[in-house]
Amino acid sequence: MEFTSATARLRYDDIVAVVNDTVVALDFDGTLAPIVGDPAKAHIHDDAPDLLVELAEVVRAIAVITGRPARQALSLGGLDEVGVRMGETGRELFLFGQYGNERWSSTKRRIISPRPPHGLSSYLRELPGILRRADALEAYVEEKGLAVAVHTRRLPDSEAAFDRLLPLLRDAAARNDLMIEPGRLVAEVRATGMHKGIAVHSLVDELGAKGFVFAGDDLGDLEAFAAVAELRDAGLATLLVCSASPDAEGPEELLDLADVVVEGPDGVLDLLRQLRADAR
């Protein structure tokens, strides 16, 4: 792992000092799971389940905060079973799906979810025409129940297609009182009023955490990064981790805020192993 400054190294040491009262929160895609062309085929790193259970022995709680639907993340990550195993250590696993709109925990074991936002059905009706206008009919449309994501990663010129689509999708979202979240060759439209930063604050308030670690890789994690920075200003020990691509590239907004830059899910797991070792 690569600390971004001497201050960042001290922040890691501060986390180690309060590790038993620290919440470790992780994004799913690009952080726990490698990015793949077909989102339905994404699976968390093979080493992640065992490591998360081991880490749970030394921290206050572990959370996964993702844009994916909670049920999908549970299935692809095998997180239900991970939560059962954590329960044996007396620790809890939290899952916030669809940017915090859905919530699950390993103790209550049921998904709490609101109704789909107003305007989403109208947006879906507009979408085929938008894809046609952008010459992107083969883009992958992922309906999540509470949101709709459009992926261009499968298209021959994926970046150009994304650049054509984004303004059209943004306009359609605005017409239907929805918000848009651009990411790496994906644009997700969902209801306003909820984001990952709210999930971060709720975890700290509920658990009385003295430390907070968050790892993410894309613009959808920016609100979580901002929330952790607010907690730092309020006196909590914090650590922000950017999971970058193999060439060390990531969104500049995250890189500017990160204390640690690691190389994808492999690097995230290496950092968690180190944290567990240093907590002994």
Beta strands, then each sheet from edge to edge (+ up, - down):
strand 1: 2-3
strand 2: 22-26
strand 3: 61-65
strand 4: 93-97
strand 5: 102-105
strand 6: 140-143
strand 7: 147-151
strand 8: 179-182
strand 9: 186-190
strand 10: 211-216
strand 11: 237-244
strand 12: 260-263
sheet 1: 1+ 12- 11- 10- 2- 3- 4- 5+
sheet 2: 6+ 7- 9+ 8-
end
